[in-house]
Amino acid sequence: MKRNIILISAMALFSMLFGAGNLIFPPTLGKLAGDQYLTAFLGFVITGVGLVLLGIVSTR
């Protein structure tokens, strides 16, 4: 039973952290941002990384 829970949890974390949005969106965002790339990078890190980590921490 415990092995199944670990496997399901690992797959859920993988799907939260690695998806099409993390493969396609960052290069497109960088191209469209132009001179404002630092602002775009900061916004993506907050929403794409920060919110996911907040979700992971809040479930503990």
C-alpha positions in Angstrom: 0.0 0.0 0.0 2.7 2.5 0.9 4.6 1.9 -2.4 1.4 2.8 -4.3 1.0 6.0 -2.4 4.6 7.0 -3.0 4.2 6.2 -6.7 1.0 8.2 -7.0 2.5 11.1 -5.1 5.6 11.1 -7.3 3.5 11.1 -10.5 1.3 13.9 -9.2 4.3 16.1 -8.4 5.9 15.3 -11.8 2.7 16.4 -13.6 2.5 19.6 -11.5 6.1 20.6 -12.2 6.6 19.4 -15.8 4.0 19.9 -18.5 3.5 21.5 -21.8 3.2 24.9 -20.2 6.7 24.6 -18.9 8.0 23.5 -22.3 6.2 25.9 -24.7 5.4 29.0 -22.6 8.9 30.2 -21.4 10.5 30.4 -24.9 7.4 32.1 -26.3 7.3 34.5 -23.4 11.0 35.3 -23.8 10.5 36.1 -27.5 7.5 38.3 -26.9 8.9 40.1 -23.9 11.7 41.8 -25.9 13.4 44.4 -23.7 11.2 43.6 -20.7 12.6 40.0 -20.4 13.5 40.5 -16.7 9.9 41.4 -15.8 8.6 38.5 -17.9 11.1 36.1 -16.2 10.1 37.3 -12.7 6.4 36.9 -13.5 7.0 33.4 -14.8 9.1 32.3 -11.8 6.4 33.6 -9.4 3.5 32.0 -11.2 5.2 28.9 -12.7 7.4 28.0 -9.9 6.3 29.9 -6.8 2.6 28.9 -6.9 3.5 25.2 -7.5 5.8 25.2 -4.6 3.2 26.9 -2.5 0.7 24.2 -3.4 3.1 21.5 -2.5 4.0 23.0 0.8 0.4 23.7 1.7 -0.5 20.0 1.4 1.9 19.0 4.1 
